[in-house]
Amino acid sequence: MTETFQPGSTEEARAIVADALASKTPLEVRGTASKRALGRPLETDYAISTAALSGVSLYEPEELVLRAGPGTPMAQLRLQLDQHGQMLAFEPPDLGPLLGGAAEQGTIGGVVAGNLSGPRRIKAGAARDHFLGVEAVSGRGEIFKSGGRVVKNVTGYDLCKLMCGSWGTLAVMTDVTLKVLPAPEKTRTVLIACDDPAAAVRAMTAGLSSPNDVSGAAWLPADVARESSVSYVSGAGTGLVALRVEGIGVSVDARCAALRETGAGFGDVEELHTHNSLALWRALRDVLAFAETAGAIWKLSVPPAAASGVVGRIRDGIDCRFYADWGGGLLWIETAEGGDAGADVVRASAGAAGGHATLIRAEADIRARVGAFHPEAPGVATLARNVKQGFDPGNILNPGRMYPSVAVDA
């Protein structure tokens, strides 16, 4: 059984990490452990949790900036931002249900550590684009700060960006600062009936390249659409392209009208109003279509124009279910759990298109054998190893969770 330390301050976190380094004791770094099942399984006797480093220490709505402890629940942040009509524009997903846990259990630290971004990424950017500053304890047992409270920060190296997507392998964050933005007044979604993957990509591209400021573009094949909680989507009987429009009411109405005309060239067109739109995009964001299934889940990042070809190559090799987001640039794919979860086929297909694949959900033995994150090119692996050694030379923080290749001898 893992013994867990919960520091209540940055200095306490530093002391815990320093002791672990002195005794060469690996530490699992986590918040509420809602995403513990993502990545290679860890075998450590001790963990350091940021759950007690919780709460908003600074929120200036007029300055669009918020600072909080990494253990602050996302549910708390959303509620506080809602009260001021603001949001985290990168639309962080809640992967708890997909990974076998409960909803609304994640923390802002987990979102930043995973660089997790939802459907609005195509317009607003990734989590790291909204990450302004950090206070953290490195694997050397040293406290460091990077960034600040403004978007333009040109003093020294922007070390805080390295925390995004590092999955706790470089440092223990104790304070994070993020940019927030006004939430849209109105949300509508134009739905276009479309069963062909290639045509669906063309329809999404047409919407995104139009002047209508589309903030979400996804395609649900018919077998995924019919499981939607939105009745029109589940009852459509066909695959559906979804184009989201957000903003002030008059503008949204005008842009939706224009998109309906554009979409008519691809298939029958319908429109979802705010309530159903929010439900649809929440499900797409959190991958709820696969939350109750038993298969392995892959997240593929590919060039949008190559999406239909990637899916075709995967289907030639293995059975799978999927849907597309980010205009075709993101593919969520479910494969059979057994064997290697289709790793060879999925990664080869993504790689052939210049993309990569991440294993989001699978049994621990599969994640241990095939790895969760895409294999790195030799040059990137060397860079990752050097960064790891700079921050955590004793390899005590989440050792091996991402890449065995970056392990550093103590």
Buried (B, 14 or more C-beta within 10 A) or exposed (E): EEEBBBBEEBEBBBBBBBBBBEEEBBBBBBBBBBBBBBBBBBEBEBBBBBBBBBEBEEBEBEEBBBBBBBBBBBBBBBEBBEEBEBBBBBBBBBBBBBBEBEBEBBBBBBBBBBBBBBBBBBBBBBBBBBBBBBBBBBBBBBBBBBBBBEEEBEEEEBBBBBBBBBBBBBBBBBBBBBBBBBBBBBBBBBBBBBBBBBBBBBBBBBBBEBEBEBBBBBBBBBEBBBBBEBEBBBEBEBBBBBBBBBBEEEBBBEBBEBBBEBBEEBBEBBBBEBEBBBBBBBBBBBBBBBBEBEBBBBBBBBEBBBBBBBBEBBBEBBEBBBBBBBBBBBBBBBBEBEBBBBBEBBBEBBBEBEBBBBBBBBBEEBBBBBBBBBBBEEEEBEEBBEBBBBBBBBBBBBBBBBBEBBEBEE
